[in-house]
Amino acid sequence: MHTTSPDNAVRAVQRAGAQRPVAATERGAALIVTLLMTTVLAGLAVASAQRTTYDLHENASQRVARTALRVTEAGLAGSVAVGASLQGAFLDYLKTKNGPIGMADVADKFFDMEAGGSFDRSMDAVGKPTFATQLEDETTTNKVPGYETGIFCFRRFRLRTASTIVPNGATMTAQQVIDNGAVVMRASLQLGPVPCGI
């Protein structure tokens, strides 16, 4: 049986736990690796924050574009409804009005203008949607499918509706809305039949 002295046992334990001496070239390696990893993680965090900001901005822009499209569609439908309800007096209405059909002319029938109504509360921060419909062309024709030529005539109107979002605190005339329209749509409206020669 082999016995070890207590002094030898203490020395063996000390040698087992002792660290080897660190070379001069290895002293800063751990610090450099840690700094590089920290820099990479910080870069990823910044890129992630920028992407999130971009996504939020893009979603807001898409919401505004969707709203402008829907306002244009409803404005055009409202203008066509005004024309259909007035029939032969539509052209006189446009001349008397001396300008485009606007939001005020059809809003009560197509839009809930109360806060949070047709346009959600987030639009309050962006601006007020509006549109203007103007007459581009007006003709009379006696050639319409399903009607005998020369007996009945129809008045054909070509309408152009432009919508935009007016920034808060700003005002725009109907012509400025048309000039700066974010969304523009056109439609043809045929009113009649009416006897030819009227």
C-alpha positions in Angstrom: 0.0 0.0 0.0 1.3 3.4 -0.9 0.8 6.3 1.4 1.2 9.9 0.7 2.2 12.5 3.2 -0.2 15.3 4.0 2.2 17.8 2.5 2.3 15.9 -0.8 -1.5 15.8 -0.9 -1.8 19.6 -0.4 0.7 20.2 -3.1 -1.2 17.9 -5.5 -4.4 19.8 -4.9 -2.7 23.1 -5.4 -1.2 21.9 -8.7 -4.6 20.6 -9.9 -6.3 24.0 -9.3 -3.5 26.2 -10.4 -3.9 28.1 -13.7 -1.3 28.0 -16.3 0.5 31.3 -16.9 -1.2 33.5 -19.5 1.0 34.5 -22.4 1.3 38.2 -23.1 -0.3 37.9 -26.5 -3.5 36.2 -25.1 -4.2 38.8 -22.3 -6.6 41.0 -24.4 -8.2 38.4 -26.7 -11.2 37.8 -24.5 -11.8 41.5 -24.2 -11.6 42.0 -28.0 -14.0 39.1 -28.7 -16.4 40.5 -26.1 -16.3 44.0 -27.7 -16.8 42.6 -31.2 -19.9 40.5 -30.1 -21.3 43.6 -28.3 -20.8 45.7 -31.5 -22.5 43.1 -33.6 -25.5 42.8 -31.2 -25.8 46.6 -31.0 -25.8 46.8 -34.8 -28.6 44.1 -35.0 -30.6 46.1 -32.4 -30.3 49.3 -34.4 -31.3 47.5 -37.7 -34.3 46.0 -36.0 -35.4 49.4 -34.6 -35.0 51.0 -38.1 -37.1 48.2 -39.7 -39.8 48.6 -37.1 -40.0 52.3 -37.7 -40.1 51.8 -41.5 -42.9 49.2 -41.1 -45.0 51.6 -38.9 -44.5 54.4 -41.5 -45.4 52.1 -44.3 -48.6 50.9 -42.6 -49.7 54.5 -42.0 -49.0 55.4 -45.6 -51.0 52.4 -46.8 -53.9 53.4 -44.5 -53.9 56.9 -46.0 -53.8 55.5 -49.5 -56.7 53.1 -48.8 -58.7 56.0 -47.3 -58.0 58.2 -50.4 -59.1 55.4 -52.7 -62.4 54.8 -50.8 -63.1 58.5 -50.7 -62.6 58.7 -54.4 -64.9 55.7 -55.0 -67.6 57.1 -52.8 -67.2 60.6 -54.2 -67.6 59.3 -57.7 -70.6 57.2 -56.7 -72.1 60.2 -54.9 -71.7 62.4 -58.0 -73.3 59.8 -60.2 -76.2 59.5 -57.7 -76.7 63.2 -57.8 -76.7 63.1 -61.6 -79.1 60.2 -61.7 -81.5 61.9 -59.3 -81.5 65.1 -61.2 -81.7 63.5 -64.7 -82.2 66.3 -67.2 -81.4 69.0 -64.7 -77.9 67.7 -63.9 -76.1 70.0 -66.4 -78.1 73.0 -65.1 -77.1 71.9 -61.5 -73.4 71.8 -62.5 -73.7 75.2 -64.2 -75.5 76.8 -61.2 -73.0 75.3 -58.8 -70.2 76.9 -60.9 -67.7 74.3 -59.8 -67.1 70.7 -58.9 -69.2 68.5 -56.8 -67.4 68.2 -53.5 -67.6 66.4 -50.1 -70.2 68.8 -48.7 -72.6 68.0 -51.6 -72.7 64.2 -50.8 -71.1 63.7 -47.4 -74.4 63.3 -45.5 -75.5 60.4 -47.8 -72.1 58.5 -48.0 -70.0 59.4 -45.0 -70.3 59.5 -41.3 -68.4 62.7 -40.6 -68.4 62.3 -36.8 -65.1 61.6 -35.0 -64.3 58.0 -35.5 -67.1 57.6 -38.1 -66.2 56.7 -41.7 -62.7 57.7 -41.1 -61.1 56.2 -38.0 -59.6 58.4 -35.3 -56.1 57.8 -36.7 -57.0 59.9 -39.7 -57.5 62.9 -37.3 -53.7 63.0 -36.9 -53.1 62.8 -40.6 -55.7 65.1 -42.1 -59.1 65.4 -43.6 -60.1 63.4 -46.6 -61.9 65.3 -49.3 -62.8 65.0 -53.0 -64.0 67.0 -56.0 -65.8 65.7 -59.1 -65.8 67.8 -62.2 -67.5 67.4 -65.5 -65.0 66.7 -68.3 -67.3 66.2 -71.2 -71.0 66.3 -72.0 -72.6 65.0 -75.2 -76.0 64.0 -76.5 -76.3 60.7 -78.4 -79.2 58.8 -80.0 -77.2 55.6 -80.3 -77.6 53.5 -77.2 -77.9 49.7 -77.3 -81.5 48.6 -76.7 -83.2 51.8 -77.9 -84.3 52.6 -81.4 -82.0 55.1 -83.2 -83.3 58.6 -83.6 -86.3 58.3 -81.3 -84.7 58.5 -77.9 -81.6 60.4 -76.9 -79.3 60.2 -73.9 -77.1 62.7 -72.3 -73.7 61.3 -71.7 -71.5 62.9 -69.0 -67.9 62.1 -68.4 -66.9 62.7 -64.7 -63.5 62.9 -63.1 -63.2 62.6 -59.3 -60.0 63.3 -57.5 -59.5 62.8 -53.8 -56.7 63.8 -51.4 -56.0 64.1 -47.7 -55.9 67.8 -46.7 -53.2 68.2 -44.0 -54.6 69.4 -40.6 -54.8 73.2 -40.4 -54.7 73.6 -44.2 -57.5 74.4 -46.5 -57.8 73.5 -50.2 -60.1 74.7 -52.8 -61.9 72.2 -55.0 -59.6 73.0 -57.8 -56.5 72.4 -55.6 -58.0 69.0 -54.6 -58.3 68.2 -58.3 -54.8 69.4 -59.1 -53.2 67.6 -56.1 -55.5 64.5 -56.2 -53.9 61.5 -54.6 -56.4 59.2 -56.4 -58.2 60.0 -59.6 -61.1 58.0 -61.1 -63.3 58.6 -64.2 -66.8 57.5 -65.0 -69.3 57.9 -67.7 -72.9 58.6 -66.8 -75.7 58.3 -69.3 -79.0 60.0 -68.4 -82.2 59.3 -70.3 -84.0 58.3 -72.3 -85.4 61.7 -73.3 -87.1 62.5 -76.6 -84.6 63.7 -79.2 -84.5 67.4 -79.9 -85.1 68.5 -76.3 
